Amino acid sequence: MYPVAPLKHSLAAAIQARIDNKTKPLGALGEIEKLALTLGQIQLSDASAALAITRPTMLVFAGDHGIARAGVSIAPSEVTTQMVHNFVAGGAAINVFCRQLGWAIKVVDCGILAPLSLPEVIEQRLGAGTAPFHEAPAMTREQVEQGFAYAKSLVQSQVADGCNLLALGEMGIGNTSSAAAIMAALTGLPVADCVGRGTGIDDAVLARKQALIAQALALHQLDKDDPVAVLAAVGGFEVVQMTGALLAAAEAGVPVLVDGFIATAAALCAVRLAPGVRDYLIFAHQSEEQGHQRLLALLQARPLLSLGLRLGEGTGAALALPLLHAAVNFYNQMASFGEAGVDNVVESPQDSATS
């Protein structure tokens, strides 16, 4: 149902050999070398060819959540719409980082409270916010499938325009509640292990948030092996479209920089639907949400950055782009031992660390 081609593991040895033959001790560039290997397996049919990043694009998905009306956040749902206006005006953190680092940015209305009809916003609405999922399903399965279709079309259009690297961000008051509920439903972990303080709620709101998510899980009796049902019951319109974007990007052979807790919950859904998606995911950072740290471990992900971020919007993914450029450039431009006329003294990583 979700065709995802496996990575070209047959090239892994040749790509690694090219990396190892650069003028450095083995493994001395650490995670940058691993990035080059990953990108090489995704992009190359010949290990001697060059890597490239073209038209990197940040997709910011926005949606509102019915559960926000139950007081699980420090802000009301209206802030989602206000922040979308801020994105359009170029005044949010994600705009600043995208301008600085060379990202194109696309803002997608997946279902905020009311349509904006702004030419700068891509309208892919699934509704006017989800239903409060502690009382009823957040949406229907048909809405989930429509969200996947919208996201696939969007990803395909970006790839057709020359984009070969995507990143996902989000905006939606209440969406850490949705992400925590998805995580608990798909993993079976206790709700308390999945729920965090989001943008900074106090103890009383945290307790309410935990209780409402537990109520939702008891209400829906979800099957952890049916991610579409989980998304329909407790997901968000933006989480659904992020999941669809991850599936579509992997199908197109395009890597995705995954941002924080919300995006990683979407990644868990996508990987459960199509395990091959995991090979195309690069995890940008570890956020302050306790659930995010557990999700990263479940996905066997080692994030590139740990900066204490808890904003969302795609900010952590945006900040990781220079590391991917470094991986591409060292692979393409760094001399081999033979080219540089340097003796190739092979050291183990442990030896080089103590030399």
BELZI-V915606 format. One line per field, one symbol per residue. burial: b if it has 16 or more other C-alpha atoms within 10 Angstrom, else e. Layout:
burial = ???
This chain:
burial = eeebebbeeebbebbbebbbbbbbbbbbeeebbebbbbbbbbbbeebeeebbbebbbbbbbbbbbbbbeebbbbeebeebbebbbebbeeebbbbebbeeeebebbbbbbbbbebeeeeebbbbbbbbbbbbbbeebbbebebbbbbbbbbbebbbebbeeebbbbbbbbbbbbbbbbbbbbbbbbeeeebbebbbbbbebeeebbeebbebbbebbeebebebeebbbbbbbbbbbbbbbbbbbbbbbbbbbbbbbbbbbbbbbbbbbbbbbbebbbbbbbbbbbbbbbbbbbbbeeeebebbbeeeebbbbbbbbbbbbebbbebbbbbbeebbbeeeeeeeeeeeeeeeeee
